[in-house]
């Protein structure tokens, strides 16, 4: 029975009219933007992006609209940059305009504008400046950090020797080894390979890395108001993140209890001292939440990306034994078997250096890159991009740009070697 006689048809007309106005508003706003597929009300370009591979969907749109195009993720507008030239023009030549950090719904719920990598404006500037100066103070780029790496390599080699030549999955030991170098700077100590609590933290980070690229998390970014009330794997990501924060908070509390302001031991101590210095400033960016999140940012950036690259590197060397043989020959000739390699060896090992660069290019572990946003109304390649627009510089398109690499789909250390066999940067 119709409880609202005579009301249904006008309601349908009103809804259709409102959707039409919304569509017209989209169309008017798109005229000065880079070209792109026409978005649907509410859904945006979800139909064009839906599929097993977001990267492949973006490639198809690049083929149709060119290296700079616009898409809509629900109501959110985003400009996609494809290829070395477009990405360089934006992130290098117009770095100030494209230097914002995009506020995806996922980040709004986790970082909330704090931390080192996904903050904006003054918070980002102060956190970045502090991190760079503090990490240099504690050895980054200096001899002391090299010594920490060499020490951790010895622990790693000992773990390999324990296998006595039996097959092993190196994922755990590589992740633990790399994380210990980061921990020595951020937390002032390395952790035993048997430390179960620390292993739990690493497992949580890895689990979230795997979840970020799932359809559930993508749907959350598109429809956060709806997904907040629905069960699903995306909720586990937030639970994991809160557990990571609790772990770091416990480390911070121990630092507070033993803090000596005259002798900071690590990044955490330095941040706590700065918090004390600015505790009466109501606008300070140096507060507990920024300490927790910036520590997690440094830990994640240094651990997961580096250990994943190393793991890919081992797989690649297994697949290309002729490359492994040339590296081994260079190692034997320059370093030998009686000492640990050091940075001074790098200039004498051009082939190994080229292989390391090619592994990083070929592994392509963050193909979509890190989202940015424009900090003000910006002109780019004749288009007008409004302030706050999300920008997706597709890193895969840079690492596989045929204009920069002769055969980008093939693993070839020659991409980073000159005609004489010396190392050369590419682009």
DAKA-V39027 format. One record per residue. RES is the residue in one letter. SS is DSSP state (2 for helix, 1 for strand, 0 for the rest). BURIAL is I if it has 9 or more other C-alpha atoms within 8 Angstrom, else O. Layout:
RES SS BURIAL
RES SS BURIAL
This chain:
X 0 O
X 0 O
X 0 O
X 0 O
X 0 O
X 0 O
X 0 O
X 2 O
X 2 O
X 2 O
X 2 O
X 2 O
X 2 O
X 2 O
X 2 O
X 2 O
X 2 O
X 2 O
X 2 I
X 2 O
X 2 O
X 2 I
X 2 I
X 2 O
X 2 O
X 2 I
X 2 O
X 2 O
X 2 O
X 2 I
X 0 O
X 0 O
X 0 I
X 0 I
X 0 I
X 0 I
X 0 O
X 0 O
X 0 I
X 1 O
X 0 I
X 0 O
X 0 I
X 1 I
X 0 I
X 2 I
X 2 O
X 2 O
X 2 I
X 0 I
X 0 O
X 0 O
X 0 O
X 2 I
X 2 O
X 2 O
X 2 I
X 2 I
X 2 O
X 2 O
X 2 I
X 2 I
X 2 O
X 2 O
X 2 I
X 0 O
X 0 I
X 1 I
X 1 I
X 1 I
X 1 I
X 1 I
X 1 I
X 0 I
X 0 I
X 1 I
X 1 I
X 1 I
X 1 I
X 1 I
X 1 I
X 0 I
X 0 I
X 2 I
X 2 O
X 2 I
X 2 I
X 2 I
X 2 I
X 2 I
X 2 I
X 2 O
X 2 O
X 0 I
X 0 I
X 0 O
X 0 I
X 0 I
X 0 I
X 1 I
X 1 I
X 0 I
X 0 O
X 0 O
X 2 I
X 2 I
X 2 I
X 2 I
X 2 O
X 2 O
X 0 I
X 0 O
X 0 I
X 0 I
X 0 I
X 0 I
X 0 O
X 0 I
X 0 I
X 0 I
X 2 O
X 2 O
X 2 I
X 2 I
X 2 I
X 2 I
X 2 I
X 2 I
X 2 O
X 2 O
X 2 I
X 2 O
X 2 O
X 2 I
X 2 I
X 2 I
X 2 O
X 0 I
X 0 I
X 0 I
X 0 O
X 0 O
X 2 O
X 2 I
X 2 I
X 2 I
X 2 O
X 2 I
X 2 I
X 2 I
X 2 O
X 2 I
X 2 I
X 2 O
X 2 I
X 2 I
X 2 O
X 2 O
X 2 I
X 2 O
X 2 O
X 2 O
X 0 I
X 0 O
X 0 O
X 0 O
X 0 O
X 0 O
X 0 O
X 0 O
X 2 O
X 2 O
X 2 I
X 2 I
X 2 I
X 2 I
X 2 I
X 2 I
X 2 I
X 2 I
X 2 I
X 2 I
X 2 I
X 2 I
X 2 I
X 2 I
X 0 I
X 0 I
X 0 O
X 0 O
X 0 O
X 0 O
X 0 O
X 0 O
X 0 O
X 2 O
X 2 O
X 2 O
X 2 I
X 2 O
X 2 I
X 2 I
X 2 O
X 2 I
X 2 I
X 2 I
X 2 I
X 2 I
X 2 O
X 2 O
X 2 I
X 2 O
X 0 O
X 0 O
X 2 O
X 2 I
X 2 I
X 2 I
X 2 I
X 2 I
X 2 I
X 2 I
X 0 I
X 2 I
X 2 O
X 2 O
X 2 I
X 0 O
X 0 O
X 0 O
X 0 O
X 0 O
X 2 O
X 2 I
X 2 O
X 2 O
X 2 I
X 2 I
X 2 O
X 2 I
X 2 I
X 2 O
X 2 O
X 2 I
X 2 I
X 2 O
X 2 I
X 2 I
X 2 I
X 2 O
X 2 I
X 2 I
X 2 O
X 2 O
X 2 I
X 2 I
X 2 O
X 2 O
X 0 O
X 0 O
X 0 O
X 0 O
X 0 O
X 0 I
X 0 O
X 0 I
X 2 I
X 2 I
X 2 I
X 2 I
X 2 I
X 2 I
X 2 I
X 2 I
X 2 I
X 2 O
X 2 O
X 0 I
X 0 O
X 0 O
X 0 O
X 0 O
X 0 O
X 0 O
X 0 O
X 0 I
X 0 O
X 2 O
X 2 O
X 2 I
X 2 I
X 2 I
X 2 I
X 2 I
X 2 I
X 2 I
X 2 I
X 2 I
X 2 I
X 2 I
X 2 I
X 2 I
X 2 I
X 2 I
X 2 I
X 2 I
X 2 I
X 2 I
X 2 I
X 2 I
X 2 I
X 2 I
X 2 I
X 2 O
X 2 O
X 2 I
X 2 I
X 2 O
X 2 O
X 0 O
X 2 O
X 2 O
X 2 O
X 2 I
X 2 O
X 2 I
X 2 I
X 2 O
X 2 O
X 2 I
X 2 I
X 2 I
X 2 O
X 2 I
X 0 I
X 0 O
X 0 O
X 0 O
X 0 O
X 0 O
X 0 O
X 0 O
X 2 O
X 2 O
X 2 I
X 2 I
X 2 O
X 2 O
X 0 I
X 2 I
X 2 I
X 2 I
X 2 I
X 2 I
X 2 I
X 2 I
X 2 I
X 2 I
X 2 I
X 2 I
X 2 I
X 2 I
X 2 I
X 0 I
X 0 O
X 0 O
X 0 I
X 0 I
X 0 I
X 0 O
X 0 I
X 1 I
X 1 I
X 0 I
X 0 I
X 0 O
X 0 I
X 1 I
X 1 O
X 1 O
X 0 O
X 0 O
X 1 I
X 1 I
X 1 I
X 0 I
X 0 I
X 0 I
X 0 I
X 1 I
X 1 I
X 1 I
X 1 I
X 0 I
X 2 I
X 2 I
X 2 I
X 2 I
X 2 I
X 0 I
X 0 I
X 0 O
X 0 O
X 0 I
X 0 I
X 0 O
X 0 O
X 0 I
X 0 O
X 0 O
X 0 O
X 0 O
X 2 I
X 2 O
X 2 I
X 2 I
X 1 I
X 0 I
X 0 O
X 0 O
X 0 O
X 0 I
X 1 I
X 0 O
X 0 O
X 0 O
X 0 O
